Structure formats: C-alpha cells, structure tokens
Amino acid sequence: MTDTYQICRTCNSAVEELAPATPSRTRMTILMMAFVYPIVTLLLYIIAPFTDDWPMWQRTLLLTPATVGLIVFVVSPLVKKHFEWFVQPRPTS
C-alpha cells in the first residue's frame, strides 16, 4: 500500500493517492515491431517454396494464424517479462 500512497510533503498528516504509472505505448510498439518483423519475414521464407503459385490472399490466410499465435502466446509475454524495465516508466518520488 505504500507504493500507491505517499505522505503530502506540505502537511504531515494528509495522504494523497498517486496515479499508477502507465506503460509507454511508444516503447512497447517499438519493441513489438522489433520482434514481430523477423518472425513475419522468417515465416514468409518458410512458406514461400510451398506457396509459389498461390494468390497473395491465400498466403496471408496461412501466415496470419501462425503470426498471431506467436505474438499472443510467445512474443508479447516475453517482451513484457524481459523488457518491463524499458516499457514501464520509473516511479517519481
């Protein structure tokens, strides 16, 4: 509870609630782009030999579930776990 409340410096008895720090969307976007781009590129190279004569919409139909699954279940949790220090702003004292 001491993280969300601080004693007012001007009056010793007053307590004010601090707003929780929100993660930086810009930094999270940069990180996600840095991790998603290589995954999409790798998957395109993997499926390209098997789908040379397919129309583009069929390739993307095949690629999208794999990409979304990797992002939701692998990339996003790893980025949040290992790069929280970069995404979450430092608390002000």
C-alpha distance (Angstrom), angle and dihedral (degrees) to the residues before:
residue distance angle dihedral
M1 . . .
T2 3.78 . .
D3 3.81 89.7 .
T4 3.81 94.3 62.9
Y5 3.80 98.3 39.3
Q6 3.75 132.2 53.4
I7 3.76 133.3 -179.1
C8 3.75 112.7 -107.0
R9 3.80 108.9 -110.1
T10 3.81 94.5 -145.4
C11 3.81 96.7 51.3
N12 3.80 118.2 29.2
S13 3.81 97.3 -149.5
A14 3.81 99.9 47.6
V15 3.79 120.4 94.8
E16 3.78 122.8 -161.7
E17 3.77 128.1 -167.7
L18 3.79 118.0 -121.4
A19 3.78 121.0 -143.7
P20 3.81 111.8 -117.1
A21 3.78 113.6 -107.0
T22 3.80 111.4 -104.3
P23 3.79 120.6 -141.0
S24 3.78 117.5 -104.9
R25 3.80 108.9 -101.9
T26 3.78 91.1 -163.3
R27 3.80 93.3 56.0
M28 3.81 92.3 44.2
T29 3.81 89.6 50.6
I30 3.80 91.6 51.4
L31 3.80 91.8 49.2
M32 3.79 93.9 46.6
M33 3.80 91.4 49.6
A34 3.80 90.1 49.5
F35 3.81 90.9 53.8
V36 3.81 100.9 35.1
Y37 3.81 97.8 49.6
P38 3.83 94.9 62.4
I39 3.81 91.0 45.4
V40 3.80 93.2 52.5
T41 3.81 91.5 45.0
L42 3.80 92.4 49.0
L43 3.80 92.6 48.2
L44 3.81 90.6 49.1
Y45 3.81 90.4 53.1
I46 3.81 90.7 47.9
I47 3.81 95.8 51.1
A48 3.83 97.2 36.2
P49 3.82 97.4 85.4
F50 3.80 91.6 50.7
T51 3.80 96.8 43.7
D52 3.81 104.2 40.4
D53 3.77 95.0 124.2
W54 3.83 95.9 39.4
P55 3.81 121.6 106.4
M56 3.80 115.0 -107.1
W57 3.82 93.8 -108.9
Q58 3.82 90.5 59.1
R59 3.80 92.0 49.9
T60 3.78 91.7 51.5
L61 3.80 90.4 45.1
L62 3.80 87.7 57.9
L63 3.79 95.1 41.2
T64 3.81 99.5 46.5
P65 3.84 100.6 67.9
A66 3.80 91.9 47.7
T67 3.79 92.3 47.6
V68 3.80 95.5 45.8
G69 3.81 92.1 45.7
L70 3.80 91.9 51.8
I71 3.79 92.3 47.1
V72 3.81 95.9 47.5
F73 3.80 99.6 40.6
V74 3.82 103.7 28.6
V75 3.80 116.8 14.7
S76 3.80 101.8 40.6
P77 3.83 95.9 47.8
L78 3.81 91.4 46.2
V79 3.79 92.7 48.5
K80 3.81 91.2 48.4
K81 3.78 91.9 47.6
H82 3.80 100.7 43.9
F83 3.81 101.1 30.3
E84 3.79 101.5 39.2
W85 3.80 88.2 113.4
F86 3.82 89.1 61.0
V87 3.81 98.6 41.6
Q88 3.81 100.6 40.1
P89 3.82 113.9 71.1
R90 3.76 118.6 -126.1
P91 3.80 115.3 -100.0
T92 3.77 114.4 -107.4
S93 3.77 117.4 -129.3
